[in-house]
Structures are given as C-alpha cells and as structure tokens.
Amino acid sequence: MDKINLSDKLDLFNETWTPKIISELNGQQVKLAKLHGEFVWHNHADEDELFYIIKGTLIIEFRDKVVELSAGEMIVVPAGVDHKPIAHQEVHVMLVEPAAIKHTGNVKHELTKEKLDWI
C-alpha cells in the first residue's frame, strides 16, 4: 500500500499506445499511457473503459460524434461502443478498465499489445 506518483511513473517510459499497469483494484487495472497520432477503430464488447486526461488534448471519434478531452477531464466509453482515440500532440492519460480487457478489442493491428507491463 504505497503511494503512486503519476509523474514519476510517466517518466519511466516513452512508448506511445502502450499502456503500463500501475495498480489493480476489484478486478480493474489502473494504467498510464502516452498517446500520439491515431489509434485504430475498436471496441471492447463486454467492458467499459475510463479515460482520464492528465496532460494534453485527446480527441475520441465515435461513429456518431467526436469528443475532445483536455487535462482534468474524463470519459467512460461504454462496452461495445466503437471508438478511435487521436492525439495530435503527445497526451498523457490514465485508464481504468477490467484486467481482462484486450488492448484493441477483437481488432488485430500492429498497435495491438498482447501483454502489458507493470511499472
């Protein structure tokens, strides 16, 4: 039961679109990621996904709208909803999602990560 400094954890890696696990609670994992560029269209059929923006501006495209999130804002993407995150400049984000969630849902893509690292 140690405190976690998000800035210190973010300093430990430079990869983009590769979430790092920092904690776990009640079957959920808390992850940090650096995002830059465009991700792939995907959904998580059975899991909700929380995005909390630490730094920067993240655009999330949905099939019916576009949402822009700035530092200090968050959104929960419901299970089964297609979405495509876009970061025109580097964005730092905290994710809260079930431990069993697949990185890109059922989509296989060059950005897909099968196993995420703990930091």
CORHU-V563553 format. One record per helix or strand. SS is the DSSP state (helix for helix, strand for strand). FROM is the first residue (numbers start at 1). TO is the last residue. Records with the same first field share a line. If there is no record, write none. Layout:
# CORHU-V563553
SS = FROM-TO / FROM-TO
This chain:
# CORHU-V563553
helix = 6-10
strand = 16-16 / 20-25 / 28-38 / 42-42 / 49-55 / 57-62 / 66-70 / 74-77 / 83-98 / 118-118
